[in-house]
Amino acid sequence: MRAEVTQIISTLTAAVAQMLCFAGLAAAHALAGRGALVSDPALTLRLLVVCEAPIVIAVFSSLRRDPKSCSFLKAASRGLIDLPVGWLYIFNLIAFLL
């Protein structure tokens, strides 16, 4: 059995990670344009995914729990695999609620 490795993330690191994710969200919103969420929600949501997903995956892959046994590439590929799984979950949830 492996020894449990825990990585303590400092407050500054967590704040920087949140600010990077917020910057990606702000960039996507700026690219979409003013009022685009109301006039063209599909385009806006695609821009949000295209701009925000790589930033979130990169930031949180760099903050992985055990960097020695889990490489950055492995953590990033897990994040990419989770995108379609999350979409399926959301679509099934919306279909259930309708």
C-alpha positions in Angstrom: 0.0 0.0 0.0 1.3 3.4 -0.9 2.0 6.0 1.7 -0.5 8.8 1.6 1.1 12.0 0.2 -0.6 15.3 0.9 0.5 18.5 -0.6 -0.4 21.6 1.4 -1.4 24.5 -0.9 -0.7 27.9 0.4 -3.3 30.7 0.5 -1.3 32.7 -2.1 -1.2 29.7 -4.5 -5.0 29.2 -4.1 -5.6 32.9 -4.7 -3.4 32.9 -7.8 -5.2 29.8 -9.1 -8.6 31.4 -8.6 -7.4 34.7 -10.3 -6.1 32.8 -13.3 -9.5 31.0 -13.7 -11.3 34.3 -13.3 -9.1 35.9 -15.9 -10.0 33.1 -18.4 -13.7 33.7 -17.7 -13.3 37.5 -18.2 -11.4 36.9 -21.4 -14.2 34.6 -22.7 -16.8 37.2 -21.7 -14.8 40.0 -23.5 -14.5 37.9 -26.7 -18.2 37.1 -26.7 -19.1 40.8 -26.6 -21.6 42.8 -24.7 -25.1 41.2 -24.5 -24.0 38.1 -26.4 -25.2 35.8 -23.6 -28.8 36.9 -24.4 -28.5 37.3 -28.1 -26.4 34.2 -28.9 -26.1 31.9 -25.9 -24.7 29.0 -27.9 -21.7 31.0 -29.1 -21.1 32.5 -25.7 -21.1 29.1 -24.0 -18.7 27.7 -26.7 -16.4 30.6 -26.1 -16.5 30.0 -22.4 -15.6 26.3 -22.8 -12.9 27.0 -25.3 -11.3 29.8 -23.2 -11.9 28.5 -19.7 -11.4 24.7 -20.0 -7.7 24.8 -20.9 -6.9 27.3 -18.2 -8.8 25.4 -15.5 -7.2 22.1 -16.6 -3.7 23.5 -16.6 -4.0 25.3 -13.3 -5.5 22.5 -11.4 -3.3 19.9 -13.0 -0.3 21.8 -11.7 -1.8 21.6 -8.2 -2.2 17.8 -8.2 -1.9 16.0 -4.9 1.1 13.7 -5.6 3.4 15.2 -8.3 5.9 12.3 -8.1 3.4 9.5 -9.1 1.1 11.6 -11.3 2.6 13.6 -14.1 1.2 16.9 -15.4 0.3 15.2 -18.7 -1.6 12.4 -16.9 -3.5 15.0 -14.8 -4.3 17.1 -17.8 -5.5 14.1 -19.8 -7.8 13.2 -16.9 -9.2 16.8 -17.1 -9.8 16.4 -20.8 -11.5 13.1 -20.3 -13.8 14.6 -17.7 -15.1 17.3 -20.0 -17.4 15.0 -22.1 -18.3 13.0 -19.0 -19.5 16.3 -17.4 -21.4 17.3 -20.5 -23.2 14.0 -20.5 -24.0 14.4 -16.8 -25.4 17.9 -17.4 -27.4 16.9 -20.5 -29.0 13.9 -18.6 -29.8 16.1 -15.7 -31.5 18.7 -17.9 -33.4 16.0 -19.7 -34.5 14.6 -16.4 -35.7 18.0 -15.1 -37.6 18.8 -18.3 
